[in-house]
Amino acid sequence: MDIGGLLEELLLEDKVMIHFDFMNGFFDINKSVVVTWGVIIVITLFLMFLTNNMKVHDIGTKQLLAEMIVDGLRSITGGMLGEEGYMYRDYMAAVLVFIGASNLVGLFGFTPATMDLNVTLALALTSIVLVEAAGIIHKGFGKWLKSFAQPMAIVTPMNILELAIRPLSLCMRLFGNVIGATVIMELLKMVVPVAIPAAFSVYFDIFDGLIQAYVFVFLTSLYIKEAIE
């Protein structure tokens, strides 16, 4: 069982799906980009199907399901953000659905986009930009700037360093957990090729994928709560 070889194969595999020759160079589109857009298109079509022909009275089953999904997601993210951060609940719900769906594509034979470090880094940077923007909106630029010197001026360098560590932590946590689950599943397939991997797939491909989406959104919501206090 060569775990190092398996990790090398997963981390160093060719990530390019579409290659174009362009003038004297080339233009590549990675698998993660294609999978990401595929996930977005599928979610968009599903939402268009659910919200087609919406009514105020005598609503149908599709509209009822759509409203239940929206209420459920808003309840989850609104609970994480608290009353003051309520205005960010819809964005966090969208992130929760996107990461969860991205982690589940492995069930259909695709490589999850979250196995690409570029994708998790982009998600983490977007979250931290939102966190700091929330801090500026709620406190004002002056108080936001002064908050780096709280509770005392001597900790200012550490607070600034934390600004760089947070996206790195979010990025590596999601990437590491997704690739860790993939490595375990590949090892199981090598050791017991029949039946057992299917049972563990329920946990690693479904439950763990959704948990990682929840943890990413929970941590981002926690940072937003701290930023607007």
Buried (B, 14 or more C-beta within 10 A) or exposed (E): EEEEEBBEEBEEEEBEBEEEEEEEEEEEBBBBBBBBEBBEEEBEEBBEEBEEEEEEEEBEEBBEEBBEBBEEBBEBBBEBBBEEBEEBBBBBBBBBBBBBBBBBBBEEEBBBBBBBBBBBBBBBBBBBEBBBBBBBBBBEEEEBEEBBEEEEEEBBEEEEEEEEEBBEBBBBBBBEBBBBBBBBBBBBBEEEEEEEBEEBBEBBBBEBBBBBBBBBBBBBBBBBBEBBE
